[in-house]
Amino acid sequence: MHAECGDCFGLCCVALTFVKSADFARDKAAGTPCGNLRQDFGCGIHARLRDKGYAGCTVYDCFGAGQQVSQVTFAGRDWRGDKDTARRMFAVLPVMRHLHELLRYVSEALALTAAAEVHGELRAALVEVEELTRSDADALLNVDMDAVRQKTNVALSRAGELARSRVPGRKKNHRGADLMGAGLAGAALRGANLRGAYLIAADLSGADLRDADLIGADLRDTDLRGADLTGALFLTQPQLNAAKGDASTRIPATLTRPGHWDH
């Protein structure tokens, strides 16, 4: 569930659409290789992506879907030289990414001792999703992702509730809330439900986000300087990469402090 770009054929650099914006220096159509993609499928400006106007690339994570599609689904055949293979690989990638993201969440939930009562459901979901990732291209293109997500999310939601229930006191519920640009500096949000919340450009500097459920929360340009995210539930590396932080931001030990954060 971690991207191994050396085992991938640069799929995210080809399959995805880039729209000229603050995240991408220029437009790129889906299925068209990025101009920075090298012959060996590496990125020619990888160390300078933000400086060159490609901040969007630094917040993307396939959760290991790229190498699964490249090395398992298509058994090491790359997309160059065969239009049908290319078309199918590019179509399969987003499906596989959704599946791998679910695997990442389910694996984290299984590590939560407080969620022991739903571990049986989570293990069943893990097996089901893993089996789907091993399907051939045709089967993957016919996966009903909405149904898979809805089914898996029942157990994930319950796991999050059980984990947050160990936090004393009343917890705030901002699930799906529009908090774009909100002034929440120093906010007491320990154990809060922030699932799917829109926190774009919100000020959460110095906020207490310990044990908060952040699955699907949009943290683009969110100010997390000095915030405490210790034990935050379902927080991913792409979410951190999209936010703003500094050396005083406390993050889960399983994640990496983004290099572009203030030092």
Salt bridges, closest charged atoms under 4 A:
ASP40 OD1 - ARG38 NE 3.02
ASP84 OD1 - ARG87 NH2 2.59
GLU101 OE1 - ARG97 NH1 3.48
GLU108 OE1 - ARG104 NH1 2.36
GLU117 OE2 - ARG158 NH2 3.26
GLU128 OE1 - LYS151 NZ 2.99
ASP138 OD1 - ARG88 NH1 2.88
ASP146 OD1 - ARG149 NH2 2.81
GLU161 OE1 - ARG158 NH1 3.41
ASP208 OD2 - ARG210 NH2 2.79
ASP211 OD1 - ARG166 NH2 3.08
ASP211 OD2 - ARG190 NE 3.28
ASP213 OD2 - ARG195 NE 2.71
ASP218 OD2 - ARG220 NH2 2.74
ASP223 OD2 - ARG225 NH2 2.60
ASP228 OD2 - ARG210 NE 3.98
ASP228 OD2 - ARG250 NH1 3.44
ASP262 OD2 - ARG225 NH1 3.98
